[in-house]
Amino acid sequence: MLTSTLTREELAARIDAFPRVDIAHTPTPLEEMTRLRERLQEEGHTAPPIYVKREDMTGLAFGGNKARHYEFEMPHVVDQGYDTLINIMDYHSNNARMTAAAANKAGLRYILILTNAAHRKVQGNLLIDKLLGAELHLLDQFQSADANQYAQDLKSQLEAEGAKVYWLQEHLFPRVVGMAGFIRCGLELLDQINELGLENVHIYGVAGRSLCGLMLTAKNLGLDWRFTGVTVNYDMPLNEYIFQHADDIKELLDLPITFAESDMRVLDQFVGEGYGIMTAEVVEAIKMSAQTDAIILDPNYTGTVMAALLNEIREANVTPNETIIFLHTGGLPALFTFANELAR
């Protein structure tokens, strides 16, 4: 074990200094996937213990990791006097759905620009967006190429009408606040790990801001947790998405240490043809998790991470003395968009 840089109480105080609303159901369970491990052993593989951190159970409009993000982001927006949110997302987006739910909780008007969304079947996250009352702008393929200009024009129009508009993609805070939310999750996870007496922890999750928050917890408390991040699309370079913000989060929270690229092993070979297109490996991962431990995964994020984890175990890239923790970040409504492929 490395020497601690902060105590648990000191790190918690950094997070507790920020305004926060209580909209996530926490703590989320840390659940052992005993039957998945048995299935892999039946295949002839040496499988370590596998646990799942159930961020799909945060409860906000079908749950997911973004609930922890928005506990901090909504007070930030409201306290600055904004009354309207604009968000640009892909039509599959879990972020879009959970932002709609959080905006409702905060009493904010929510305008959602969805790319590649025109003429799509109203299913999955898009259906939930509608139920939550998001003001939808469904762009076709050609409009999507200039979505930022579309948002800028809409923002200018709304401001001329008297609205005070917070366009999420225009601000730094939304890019780092998820990391803060998952430092809080990391402290929660640490308590669960200690209670269960787990050792040699190796966390697998989507290569993104939530995993970075757990990395920050480990780095600042001197924990020996290991991290493997799995990429899920080709359009989000990790340097731009997370690594260039390592100093931003360090400064925001006044942390003694931040994360680096070397802290996360990245697996980028499981994307297949691209975001929103399931591979056979993802289909297998979804069915295996459901048919062993009744853990339901999504086609875009957690299914891809589980496909990577299964491959890691089958290829003996994890050791028997490790404890695997799979970060389940939610995304369940997207399952129904892929009903035909999954039911085959």
BAKE-732367 format. One record per residue (C-alpha): x negated, y, z; residue number from 1. Coordinates in nm, 4 decimals. Each point is the difference from the previous one (the first is absolute). Example, Ala and Ser with C-alpha at 12.3 -4.5 7.8 and 13.67 -1.06 7.14 Angstrom:
BEGIN
         X         Y         Z  num
   -1.2300   -0.4500    0.7800    1
   -0.1370    0.3440   -0.0660    2
END
This chain:
BEGIN
         X         Y         Z  num
    0.0000    0.0000    0.0000    1
   -0.1312    0.3427   -0.0941    2
   -0.0282    0.2780    0.2545    3
    0.3189    0.2047    0.0212    4
   -0.0146    0.3560   -0.1288    5
    0.3325    0.0971    0.1577    6
    0.2069   -0.1676    0.2660    7
    0.3456   -0.1227   -0.0886    8
    0.1477    0.2861    0.2036    9
   -0.2148    0.2609   -0.1741   10
    0.1003   -0.1230   -0.3458   11
    0.3672   -0.0134    0.1005   12
   -0.0248    0.3599    0.1219   13
   -0.1247    0.1126   -0.3433   14
    0.3158   -0.1449   -0.1568   15
    0.2397    0.1096    0.2731   16
   -0.1089    0.3619   -0.0480   17
    0.1982    0.0119   -0.3259   18
    0.3773    0.0554   -0.0163   19
    0.1792   -0.3279   -0.0628   20
    0.3596   -0.1178   -0.0336   21
    0.1035   -0.3476    0.1083   22
    0.1453   -0.1593   -0.3157   23
   -0.1894   -0.3304   -0.0251   24
    0.0906   -0.3080    0.2025   25
   -0.3274   -0.0694    0.1766   26
   -0.1882   -0.1965    0.1124   27
    0.0436   -0.2311   -0.2969   28
   -0.0625   -0.3709    0.0617   29
   -0.3273   -0.1804   -0.0621   30
    0.1203   -0.3415   -0.1099   31
   -0.1967   -0.3161   -0.0723   32
    0.0576   -0.1705   -0.3363   33
   -0.0565   -0.3538    0.1264   34
    0.1800   -0.1814   -0.2803   35
   -0.1848    0.1879   -0.2761   36
   -0.3249   -0.1060    0.1635   37
    0.1224   -0.3617    0.0150   38
    0.0989    0.0110   -0.3680   39
   -0.3483    0.1176   -0.0976   40
   -0.1566   -0.2710    0.2167   41
    0.2215   -0.2585   -0.1722   42
   -0.1473    0.1229   -0.3293   43
   -0.3417   -0.0905    0.1408   44
   -0.1178    0.3502    0.0917   45
   -0.1530    0.1127    0.3272   46
    0.2392    0.2758    0.0982   47
   -0.0622    0.2303    0.2966   48
    0.2861    0.1252    0.2202   49
    0.2182    0.2449   -0.1947   50
    0.2057    0.2731    0.1671   51
    0.2265    0.2582   -0.1602   52
    0.0446    0.3546    0.1321   53
    0.3676    0.0625   -0.0746   54
    0.0071    0.3583   -0.1261   55
    0.2972   -0.1095   -0.2092   56
    0.1949    0.0178    0.3281   57
   -0.0377    0.3729    0.0686   58
    0.3702    0.0364   -0.0715   59
    0.0186    0.3173   -0.2103   60
    0.2125   -0.0809   -0.3093   61
   -0.1212   -0.3620   -0.0251   62
   -0.3295    0.0730    0.1752   63
   -0.3594    0.0304   -0.1111   64
   -0.3277    0.1646    0.0870   65
    0.1143    0.3479   -0.1066   66
    0.2227    0.0281    0.3078   67
   -0.3130    0.0574    0.2091   68
   -0.1247    0.2571   -0.2510   69
    0.3212    0.2032    0.0126   70
    0.0138    0.0098    0.3781   71
   -0.2762    0.2601   -0.0344   72
    0.0764    0.1457   -0.3414   73
    0.3614    0.1076    0.0608   74
   -0.0804    0.2216    0.3038   75
   -0.2887    0.1506   -0.1978   76
    0.2356    0.0993   -0.2834   77
    0.2877    0.1194    0.2202   78
   -0.2221    0.1994    0.2367   79
   -0.1293    0.2025   -0.2962   80
    0.3529    0.0994   -0.0936   81
    0.0466   -0.2041   -0.3166   82
    0.3534   -0.1122   -0.0837   83
   -0.0534   -0.1956   -0.3233   84
   -0.2315   -0.2863   -0.0968   85
   -0.1088   -0.0875   -0.3544   86
   -0.1639   -0.3362   -0.0605   87
   -0.1324   -0.1608   -0.3214   88
   -0.0100   -0.3795    0.0027   89
    0.0345   -0.3020   -0.2283   90
    0.3516   -0.1420   -0.0239   91
   -0.1109   -0.3096    0.1996   92
   -0.1249    0.2162    0.2854   93
    0.0372   -0.0967    0.3657   94
   -0.1411    0.3417    0.0877   95
    0.2917    0.1640   -0.1837   96
    0.2564   -0.1997    0.1971   97
   -0.1575    0.0528    0.3412   98
   -0.0572    0.3708   -0.0620   99
    0.3717    0.0300   -0.0765  100
    0.0853   -0.1671    0.3303  101
   -0.2455    0.2124    0.1986  102
    0.1250    0.3192   -0.1694  103
    0.3548   -0.0886    0.1059  104
   -0.1178   -0.0492    0.3580  105
   -0.1682    0.3412   -0.0121  106
    0.2919    0.1787   -0.1680  107
   -0.1972    0.0853   -0.3131  108
    0.1291    0.0177   -0.3553  109
   -0.1825   -0.2664   -0.2027  110
   -0.0657    0.0246   -0.3737  111
   -0.1536   -0.3111   -0.1515  112
   -0.1679   -0.0014   -0.3390  113
   -0.0380   -0.3604   -0.1141  114
   -0.2320   -0.0798   -0.2883  115
    0.0787   -0.2705   -0.2561  116
    0.3492   -0.0110    0.1499  117
    0.2426    0.1035   -0.2745  118
    0.2483   -0.2719   -0.0985  119
   -0.1197   -0.2380    0.2741  120
    0.2443   -0.2304    0.1715  121
    0.1111    0.1473    0.3338  122
   -0.1522   -0.2690    0.2172  123
   -0.2599   -0.0382    0.2754  124
   -0.1531    0.3227    0.1279  125
    0.1849    0.2087   -0.2591  126
    0.3324   -0.1163    0.1432  127
   -0.1103    0.0924    0.3532  128
   -0.1177    0.3411   -0.1240  129
    0.3522    0.0612   -0.1294  130
    0.1681   -0.1243    0.3178  131
   -0.2192    0.2328    0.2067  132
    0.1143    0.2955   -0.2090  133
   -0.3293    0.0903   -0.1647  134
    0.0444    0.2529   -0.2833  135
   -0.1413   -0.2119   -0.2797  136
   -0.1833    0.1148   -0.3113  137
   -0.0574   -0.3135   -0.2070  138
   -0.2743    0.0656   -0.2542  139
   -0.0541   -0.1972   -0.3174  140
   -0.3410   -0.1138   -0.1217  141
   -0.0776    0.3275   -0.1793  142
    0.1173    0.2295    0.2816  143
   -0.1981   -0.2104    0.2472  144
   -0.3257    0.0930   -0.1708  145
    0.0548    0.3594    0.1189  146
    0.1738   -0.0686    0.3312  147
   -0.2099    0.2538    0.1907  148
    0.1097    0.2831   -0.2277  149
    0.3592   -0.1195    0.0324  150
   -0.0340    0.0199    0.3794  151
   -0.1653    0.3426   -0.0144  152
    0.2804    0.1393   -0.2157  153
    0.2618   -0.1461    0.2308  154
   -0.1762    0.1389    0.3058  155
   -0.0103    0.3486   -0.1532  156
    0.3696   -0.0206   -0.0839  157
    0.0951   -0.1089    0.3526  158
   -0.2136    0.2715    0.1572  159
    0.1681    0.2600   -0.2198  160
    0.3287   -0.1263    0.1458  161
   -0.1313    0.0565    0.3537  162
   -0.1222   -0.3456    0.1014  163
   -0.3291   -0.0500    0.1844  164
   -0.1465   -0.2977   -0.1846  165
   -0.2634   -0.2472    0.1173  166
   -0.1291   -0.1926   -0.3021  167
   -0.1704   -0.3014    0.1533  168
   -0.2611   -0.0441   -0.2738  169
   -0.1156    0.3618    0.0446  170
   -0.1192   -0.0356    0.3618  171
   -0.2897   -0.1708    0.1770  172
    0.1907   -0.1028    0.3136  173
    0.2088   -0.2745   -0.1694  174
   -0.3210   -0.1562   -0.1311  175
   -0.1489   -0.0516    0.3457  176
    0.2942   -0.0158    0.2414  177
    0.0548   -0.3698   -0.0716  178
   -0.3469   -0.0679    0.1344  179
    0.0948    0.1761    0.3254  180
    0.3164   -0.2058    0.0253  181
   -0.1995   -0.3184   -0.0359  182
   -0.2546    0.0968    0.2622  183
    0.3029   -0.0135    0.2277  184
    0.0841   -0.3402   -0.1519  185
   -0.3603   -0.1071    0.0552  186
    0.0243    0.0743    0.3711  187
    0.3192   -0.2046    0.0130  188
   -0.1662   -0.2828   -0.1920  189
   -0.2991    0.0067    0.2359  190
    0.2304   -0.0592    0.2973  191
    0.1608   -0.2954   -0.1797  192
   -0.3381   -0.1480   -0.0974  193
   -0.1214    0.0279    0.3581  194
    0.3195   -0.1510    0.1384  195
   -0.0326   -0.3008   -0.2328  196
   -0.3761   -0.0299    0.0536  197
   -0.0781    0.0140   -0.3718  198
   -0.3601    0.0277   -0.1187  199
   -0.1876    0.0566   -0.3262  200
    0.2853    0.2041   -0.1450  201
    0.0123    0.0434   -0.3777  202
    0.2823    0.2214   -0.1280  203
    0.1367   -0.0318   -0.3545  204
    0.2259    0.2662   -0.1474  205
    0.0627    0.2308   -0.2921  206
   -0.3069    0.2170   -0.0609  207
    0.1604    0.3245    0.1141  208
    0.0554    0.2515    0.2750  209
    0.1582   -0.2358    0.2509  210
   -0.3003   -0.2331   -0.0093  211
   -0.2250    0.3061    0.0371  212
    0.1830    0.0912    0.3211  213
   -0.0791   -0.3427    0.1425  214
   -0.3612    0.0428   -0.1126  215
   -0.0160    0.3317    0.1842  216
    0.1277   -0.1677    0.3158  217
   -0.2668   -0.2670   -0.0238  218
   -0.2808    0.2430   -0.0810  219
    0.0822    0.2456    0.2783  220
    0.0480   -0.2695    0.2643  221
   -0.3024   -0.2014   -0.1086  222
    0.2025   -0.3091   -0.0904  223
   -0.1430   -0.2719   -0.2236  224
    0.3105   -0.0416   -0.2156  225
   -0.0664   -0.0735   -0.3684  226
    0.2127    0.1371   -0.2843  227
    0.0880   -0.1205   -0.3485  228
    0.2120    0.2286   -0.2155  229
    0.1830   -0.1217   -0.3101  230
    0.0728    0.2370   -0.2880  231
    0.3475   -0.0171   -0.1533  232
   -0.0255    0.2263   -0.3053  233
   -0.2440    0.1506   -0.2468  234
    0.1242    0.3579    0.0271  235
   -0.1175    0.0880    0.3501  236
   -0.3819    0.0216    0.0250  237
   -0.0896   -0.0705    0.3625  238
   -0.2485    0.2852    0.0247  239
    0.2678    0.2521   -0.0925  240
    0.2710   -0.1735    0.2010  241
   -0.1810   -0.0665    0.3288  242
   -0.3777    0.0197    0.0165  243
   -0.0329    0.3685   -0.0895  244
    0.2251    0.0773    0.2994  245
   -0.2245   -0.1665    0.2587  246
   -0.1314    0.3358    0.1209  247
    0.3458    0.1617   -0.0173  248
    0.1459   -0.2430    0.2539  249
   -0.3134    0.0252    0.2158  250
    0.0420    0.3769    0.0150  251
    0.3781   -0.0095    0.0467  252
   -0.0216   -0.2287    0.3037  253
   -0.3384    0.1188    0.1290  254
   -0.1387   -0.3535   -0.0183  255
   -0.3671   -0.0767    0.0665  256
   -0.0164   -0.2460   -0.2884  257
    0.1921   -0.0760   -0.3171  258
    0.0186   -0.2877   -0.2467  259
   -0.2180   -0.0629   -0.3048  260
    0.0405   -0.2053   -0.3166  261
   -0.2292   -0.2629    0.1489  262
    0.2497   -0.0632    0.2823  263
    0.2556   -0.1541   -0.2389  264
   -0.0656   -0.2954   -0.2238  265
    0.2184    0.0571   -0.3083  266
    0.1586   -0.2702   -0.2154  267
    0.1161    0.1449   -0.3315  268
    0.0557   -0.3126   -0.2095  269
    0.3606   -0.0736    0.0981  270
    0.1804    0.2865   -0.1743  271
    0.0707   -0.1997   -0.3166  272
    0.1489    0.2092   -0.2806  273
    0.0749    0.2885    0.2341  274
    0.2237    0.1412    0.2694  275
    0.3535   -0.1358   -0.0120  276
   -0.0900   -0.3062   -0.2067  277
   -0.0088   -0.3175    0.2093  278
   -0.2656   -0.2617   -0.0532  279
    0.0572   -0.3719    0.0494  280
   -0.2244    0.0218    0.3073  281
    0.2254    0.2651    0.1557  282
    0.3102   -0.2096   -0.0659  283
   -0.1693   -0.2969    0.1710  284
   -0.1038    0.2168    0.2965  285
    0.3530    0.1348    0.0479  286
    0.1536   -0.3483   -0.0128  287
   -0.2641   -0.1590    0.2242  288
    0.0386    0.2643    0.2706  289
    0.3788   -0.0247   -0.0121  290
    0.0101   -0.3802   -0.0021  291
   -0.2490   -0.0480    0.2829  292
    0.0392    0.2732    0.2624  293
    0.3037    0.1801   -0.1447  294
   -0.2054    0.3144   -0.0628  295
    0.1451    0.1886   -0.2975  296
   -0.2509    0.1918   -0.2113  297
    0.0435    0.2501   -0.2813  298
   -0.1183   -0.0344   -0.3626  299
   -0.2123    0.3156   -0.0191  300
   -0.1982    0.0244    0.3235  301
    0.0165   -0.2710    0.2628  302
    0.0484   -0.2781   -0.2537  303
   -0.3220    0.1074   -0.1691  304
   -0.1875    0.0106    0.3312  305
    0.1248   -0.3466    0.0949  306
   -0.1001   -0.1337   -0.3428  307
   -0.3491    0.1341    0.0676  308
   -0.0078   -0.1497    0.3505  309
    0.1091   -0.3438   -0.1222  310
   -0.2751    0.0113   -0.2614  311
   -0.2545    0.1056    0.2629  312
    0.0879   -0.3009    0.2169  313
    0.0056   -0.2432   -0.2914  314
   -0.3382    0.1270   -0.1199  315
   -0.1431   -0.0258    0.3562  316
   -0.0724    0.3734    0.0129  317
    0.1242    0.0144    0.3595  318
   -0.1511   -0.1999    0.2834  319
    0.1912   -0.2297    0.2372  320
   -0.0975    0.2062    0.3053  321
    0.1620    0.3174   -0.1334  322
    0.3449    0.1205    0.1005  323
    0.1816    0.1353   -0.3056  324
    0.2504    0.2820    0.0495  325
    0.2161    0.0698   -0.3039  326
    0.1370    0.3565   -0.0018  327
    0.3608   -0.0240   -0.1216  328
    0.0799    0.3516   -0.1218  329
    0.3611   -0.0674   -0.1050  330
    0.1406    0.0725   -0.3451  331
    0.2787   -0.2563    0.0176  332
    0.2672    0.1765   -0.2152  333
   -0.2313   -0.0418   -0.3004  334
    0.0600   -0.3758    0.0148  335
    0.3437    0.0407   -0.1519  336
   -0.1361    0.1844   -0.3024  337
   -0.1885   -0.3207   -0.0842  338
    0.2891   -0.2405    0.0668  339
   -0.0127   -0.1680   -0.3402  340
   -0.3741   -0.0718    0.0151  341
    0.0099   -0.1233    0.3599  342
    0.3050   -0.2225   -0.0469  343
   -0.1524   -0.1987   -0.2829  344
END
